[in-house]
Amino acid sequence: MVSIETKGDRTLFFDFLPMGLGKIKGCEVRLHLYTVPGHAKYLSTRKMVLRGVDGLVFVADSMEVQRKNNMESLRDLQQNLKEYDLSIYKIPLVLQFNKRDLATGGPSVMSLDQMEKELNGQLKIPSFPASAIRGESIGATLKKCLELTLKSLQKDLNWDA
């Protein structure tokens, strides 16, 4: 967990994991992974970590009680990207529907069809049902995000395939 002191009494909190991935076409590839809680009080943190972003994973909570928060967070993401002159429809983006493990006897969980319709109906991007606590689909989600991001960078930098 990283904390950054900001102006006033606010402190920003997020997880940060830097990784070097080697070179592609002579360019050093570094991966900076940030995780930011979706709670409204972390809005400024979520906005800050988007500066210079090349690819994203949006993690939605599968619990029914989080339905509204998921939608608001996705709208916030779209607005925050817009403020950096980025489009939610053009940036490499993957959806992850977390807490799928709760579907068996836990709190009320939305169906995957409902989550796809509400969160991915317009975006039409890759999505993965997941369970962070069990480690299910975490690697697949990250792999797809990296794949889309590298393809986007390849196109933007005119690298040969």
C-alpha positions as a printed Julia matrix, in Angstrom:
161×3 Matrix{Float64}:
   0.0     0.0     0.0
   1.34    3.39   -0.97
   0.18    6.67    0.47
   0.92   10.05   -1.02
   0.44   13.25    0.93
  -1.52   15.84   -1.02
  -2.53   19.43   -0.45
  -4.52   19.98    2.68
  -5.42   17.06    4.9
  -6.07   14.54    2.13
  -3.92   11.47    1.64
  -4.22    9.26   -1.44
  -4.08    5.48   -1.01
  -3.46    2.83   -3.64
  -1.49   -0.37   -4.23
   1.42   -0.07   -6.63
   3.53   -2.79   -8.23
   6.23   -1.79  -10.74
   7.67   -4.44  -13.11
  10.21   -4.33  -15.91
   9.26   -6.47  -18.9
  12.4    -6.03  -21.01
  12.72   -4.32  -24.38
  10.53   -4.29  -27.45
  12.02   -2.71  -30.58
  14.65   -1.04  -28.41
  12.09    0.5   -26.05
  12.17   -0.38  -22.37
   8.75   -1.73  -21.34
   7.79   -1.03  -17.75
   4.53   -2.06  -16.22
   3.1    -0.05  -13.34
   0.13   -1.76  -11.77
  -2.12    0.31   -9.55
  -5.17   -0.82   -7.67
  -7.53    1.77   -6.29
 -10.64    1.12   -4.2
 -13.93    1.98   -5.87
 -15.35    3.88   -2.92
 -16.43    7.45   -3.67
 -13.9     8.85   -1.21
 -11.11    7.56   -3.51
 -12.33    9.48   -6.57
  -9.34   11.83   -6.59
  -6.94    8.89   -6.22
  -8.57    7.06   -9.13
  -8.29   10.17  -11.24
  -4.64   10.72  -10.34
  -3.47    7.21  -11.27
  -5.06    7.58  -14.73
  -2.47   10.18  -15.74
  -0.44    8.59  -18.53
  -2.42    5.32  -18.49
  -2.06    2.97  -21.46
  -4.45    0.18  -20.4
  -7.03   -0.54  -17.73
  -8.87   -3.27  -15.88
 -12.19   -2.18  -14.4
 -13.1    -4.49  -11.53
 -16.81   -4.63  -10.78
 -18.21   -6.13   -7.59
 -20.7    -8.92   -8.33
 -22.76   -8.32   -5.19
 -26.22   -6.97   -5.96
 -25.81   -4.24   -3.33
 -22.86   -2.86   -5.36
 -24.83   -2.56   -8.62
 -25.3     1.2    -8.38
 -21.7     1.78   -7.22
 -20.36   -0.22  -10.18
 -22.33    1.93  -12.62
 -21.23    5.17  -10.92
 -17.59    4.09  -10.87
 -17.71    3.24  -14.57
 -19.23    6.66  -15.34
 -16.53    8.28  -13.19
 -13.88    6.38  -15.13
 -15.32    7.61  -18.41
 -15.36   11.22  -17.16
 -11.86   11.03  -15.67
 -10.47    9.61  -18.91
 -12.18   12.39  -20.84
 -10.39   14.97  -18.7
  -7.09   13.45  -19.91
  -8.36   13.51  -23.53
  -8.83    9.75  -23.54
 -11.89    7.78  -24.58
 -13.25    4.82  -22.67
 -14.12    3.37  -26.09
 -10.56    3.61  -27.44
  -8.27    2.82  -24.52
  -7.38   -0.83  -23.94
  -9.9    -1.87  -21.3
 -10.95   -5.16  -19.76
 -13.79   -5.82  -17.32
 -13.48   -8.18  -14.39
 -16.57   -9.29  -12.49
 -15.14  -10.07   -9.06
 -16.55  -12.03   -6.12
 -18.15  -14.71   -8.3
 -17.33  -17.16   -5.49
 -20.16  -15.58   -3.46
 -22.71  -16.96   -5.94
 -22.75  -20.19   -3.93
 -24.63  -19.5    -0.73
 -23.41  -15.99    0.04
 -24.96  -12.56   -0.4
 -27.13  -11.87   -3.43
 -24.91  -11.86   -6.53
 -25.87  -10.48   -9.94
 -25.92  -12.86  -12.86
 -23.13  -12.58  -15.42
 -25.76  -11.77  -18.06
 -27.0    -8.83  -15.98
 -23.48   -7.54  -15.4
 -22.61   -7.87  -19.1
 -25.77   -6.01  -20.09
 -25.37   -3.18  -17.58
 -21.6    -2.66  -17.64
 -20.52   -4.0   -21.01
 -23.59   -3.45  -23.18
 -22.08   -0.42  -24.91
 -18.36   -1.06  -24.41
 -18.35   -4.62  -25.77
 -14.91   -5.36  -24.36
 -13.39   -8.57  -22.99
 -14.74   -9.53  -19.58
 -13.83  -12.16  -17.03
 -15.81  -13.6   -14.12
 -13.35  -13.78  -11.23
 -12.7   -14.47   -7.6
  -9.78  -12.51   -6.22
  -9.83  -14.43   -2.95
  -9.49  -17.72   -4.87
  -7.18  -16.27   -7.52
  -9.59  -17.26  -10.31
  -9.22  -15.39  -13.62
  -6.81  -12.82  -12.18
  -3.97  -13.88  -14.47
  -6.26  -14.17  -17.51
  -7.6   -10.67  -16.92
  -4.13   -9.16  -16.63
  -2.88  -11.1   -19.65
  -5.74   -9.81  -21.83
  -5.18   -6.23  -20.64
  -1.45   -6.49  -21.43
  -2.19   -7.99  -24.84
  -4.6    -5.19  -25.75
  -2.26   -2.52  -24.38
   0.78   -3.8   -26.28
  -1.26   -4.03  -29.51
  -2.43   -0.45  -28.98
   1.11    0.77  -28.34
   2.33   -1.17  -31.36
  -0.23    0.64  -33.51
   0.45    4.07  -31.96
   4.23    3.71  -32.32
   4.04    2.15  -35.81
   5.89   -0.97  -34.75
   5.85   -3.81  -37.27
   3.83   -6.83  -36.24
